[in-house]
């Protein structure tokens, strides 16, 4: 049997050495003519970076153009509507033994429609004993970059520590972020500037987590209702005038005996308008919002509203 002898070409000294060119001291491997090269193994290895997707982005679907568009619409529709998905100002972030990794934000005024805090009614964690009762949340925090892209700062779970809404400080929320595998010594917002009035703006998306560990749609999220007697007088009057038909009927019956003739509401008003005008006249305010003022007028208006509710309750008991 004849043996196959492999020879190695000698380099030309006049030829300059370039990267990837075989030389005498470092030659490329030579393959025999009868050995078939595997096209799969011969392809150069390509380093692929893992694709980072936003948690609410739909997964890519293979198929025709029509099928892909339809599948994408179905995927988007299946994503639960978040409670909060807007830009917020970073006011503070902290690491402590009592509250763990916490962060406080102020919601930008122009992004909320209707004037109601998006987290209103959710259970808050107050103190050590209240942590277990607080609403668990899925939280995503991203930071907008100058390139138009967004960098992911945090994607995990946490709890709602508090929410607040007032005319001076605006809508605020405080979150406690789970420690995660990196522990509590590192904060996801460590590179974000925090300030009460000029903090760095980040994007926060929040879903509530149900008892079965699934994300809840914002339209179906369970909120804790506040008993009527604990509501402020302004809210109570709004509910009675707009939603309680018996109360509106009672105001037409009681108005002639409780108000001077020149202060009686006009008969042509709708039932809701008549009830609202009756409340303003009896409480001696131009607007029912004055009942919330910390003034002598506000105090007197609240006392008169309690009188209205006492008389209405007596009417209902017969």
N, C-alpha and C positions, 0 to 999 in steps of 0.2 A: 504494500500500500504506500502510495506516495504521500509525503507530508507537505502541508501547505506552509510556505515560508513567508512571513510578513516582514517587509522592509520599511524603515522609517526614513522619510526624505530628509536630506541635509539642508539646513537653512542657507540662504544666500546672504553673505556678509554685507553686500551692498544694499540690501532691502531693509529699510527702517522697521523697527519692531513696533507694532501697534497692538492695542488691547484686543484680546481674543485671537491673535495670530500665534500659531504654534511655533515654538523655537526649540533649539537643541536641548536646552535644559528643562523645558516644560512643554512637551509635545502633546497634541490632542490625541485621544485614543483613536486607533485605526481599526476599522471593522473589515472583516473578510467579505469578499464579494458574494459569497453564498449565504450570508447571514442577513435575514430580512429585518429591517428597522421597524420597530413598533411606533406607528405615528402618534399614538396617545402618549407614550412615555417621552417622545422626542420634543413635545411641546414644552416651552419654557414655563416654569411655575410662575403664576401671577398672584401677587398678594392682594387679597380682596378685603376691604374694610367692611365690617358688619353694617348693614343698613339700619339707621336710626329713624324710627317712625314715630310720629306723634301718636299718643294713645287713642286719639279719636279719629285718626286717619283710617280709611277702609283698607283692607288687605287687597293686594293686586289679584286680579282674576284673569286667567287665561281663557281665550275664546275669540270669537269674531268681534268686530267693532260694536255691532248692535247688542250682542250678548254681554260684552264687557260693560257697556254703558248702563244696561239694565241691572247687572249685578252690582255695579258701583252704587247706583241709587238705592238698591235694597240694603247694601252694607251700611251706607250712611244713615238710612232710616232706622236701622237696628241699633245704632249707637244711642245710649241714654242721654237725654238732655241734661246738661250740667246745671247745678244750682247757680254757679258763678263762673263766668268765662269772660274776663275783661282785664284791662290794665289797672294796676293798683300802685300806690306809692309806698315804698318800704319805709316805715317809720321807726322800727326797732327790730332787732333780733338778738337772742340771748341764749346762753346755755347755763342751766342751773340744776341743782339736785332736786328741787321741788317740781319744776315745770319742764325739765328736760330741754330739748331743743325747741324753742318757741320763736314765733315771728308775729309782728303786728303790722297790719297794712291799713291804708286808707283808700277806699274805692274812689276812683276819679268821678267827679260829680256828673260829667256829661255822658257817661256810659250807661247809667241806670235810668230806665224808663219807668214811669209810674210813681217814683219817689218812695218805694218800699224796699227795705233792706232785703236782699235776696236770701239771707240766712235767718230771717225773722221766724221765730217759733221753734227753732231747733234747740235741742238740749245742750247746755254749756257745762263745761267741767270747772267747777269752782271749789278750790281746796283739794286736799288729798282724797277725801271721801267722795267728791263729786266726779273724779276722773273716770271712774268705772261707769258712771251714768251718762257721760257726755256722748254726743253724736259722733260716730266714727265716720271718717271721710276718706275718699280717694283724692289725693292732691297732686297736681302737676304745676310746677313753677318753671317758667322759661324766661330768658333774658334776651330782649331784642338786640341785635347787633347792627353795626353801621352798614354791613353788606346786605341787609334785608333778611338775613337768616336769623334763627333763634337758637340759642344754646340752652340745653336742658340743665337746670339746676337741681331739681328734685322731682322724683316720680315715685310715690309710695303712699302709705296711709298715714293717718294722724287723727286728731280729735279737735273739736271746736272748743276753745277755751272761753271765748266771749265774743259778742258782737254788740255794737252800739250805734246809735244814730241820733245826732242832735244838730241844731242849726249852726253851731260854732265850729265843732270838730268834724262834722260830716259823718259819713258811714264808715265804720271801722270794723275790723275783725282780727281776732288773735287765734293762731293755730299752734298746736303742738305737733311737731313732726316726729314720726317714729325714729328710733335710733338707727335701725338697719345694721348691716354687717360691719360698717365702719365705726360703730360705737357712738357715744355721745360727746366725745371730745372734739369732734369736727362738725361744723355747721354748714349746711348747703349754701347759705347766704353770706358766708365769710368774706366774699369779694364784692359784696353789694353795699353801696353807701346808704346808710340809714339816717333819716332826719325827719322830724315832725312836719316840717314845711317844705323841704327841698330834697326829700329822699329819692333814691333811684327808682325808676319805674320798671316794673316787671309784669309779666303776664301770669295770672293765677286762674286755674281751672279746678273746680271743686264738684265732686259728686258725693251724695250721701250713700252710705253702705247699709243695706237692710240686714235683718237678722239672719237671713240665709247667705250672707256674705256676697250678695250680688249688688251691683250698682243700681241705684234707684233713679228713675226718670224724675226730673224736677217737677213735672206735672203730677206725679204720684207720690212724692216724698211725704212721709208722715211728719206732720208738724204738731207740736204741742199747743193745744188751744188754751187760751186764757179765760177763766170764768168771767162772766159778764160783770159781776160785782167788783172785780179787780181792774177792769178797764178804766181809763181816765174818762171824766165826764164828757169830753168832746167826742170820743169814740162811742160812748154809750148813746149820746144824742143822735149821732149819725146812724147807728143801727136802728134805733127806735123810729126815726123819721122815715128812713128809706125801706126798712124791711119788716116792720111790725104794723100790719094793717089795722089791728085793733087799737093800737096807740094813736094812729092817725085819725080814726073815727072818734076816739075819745077827745082829742084836742078840739074838734069842731063842737062837741057837746059841752066841754068845760070852758071854752074860751069866753063866752059871754059873761059867765059868773066870776072869772078870774082876771080879766083885763078891762081897762077903761074902754069906753065905746070908741074913742078916737085911736086906740091902739089895736083894735081887732083886725086880724088879717082879712083881706078882701075875699069875698065868696067865690070869685072867678078863678082863684088860684087852684092849682092841682092839689090833690091830697098831700103829696110830699111837700110842696112849697108852703101849703097852709100850716103843716105841722112844724116846719123849720121856722117860719115867721112867728108862730106861737111861742116856740122855745126862746127865740131871741127877745121877743117882747116881754115875756115873763121874767127872764133872767136879766133884763135891762142891759143888753149888750148889742153892739152893732154887728158883731160876728161871733159865732159860737167858739171860735178859737180863743177868744178872750177869757174863756173859762179856765184855760191852762196857764194864764199869766199869774205870776207871783206878785200880785198887787191887791189893793183893797177891792177894786172892781172885780178882779178874778175870783177872790175869795167869796165875795157876796154872790157872784153868779153861780159858783159851785154849790153854795148853800141853797139857792133857789132851785137848781136842778134836782137836788135831793128832795126838795118839797114836791116837785113835779112827779118824781118817781114814787114817792110815798102816796100821793093822791091817786096816781094811776093804779098802784097795787091795791089800794082800798076799793077802787072801782071794779077791779077784776074779781076781788073776793066777794063783791056784792054787799 
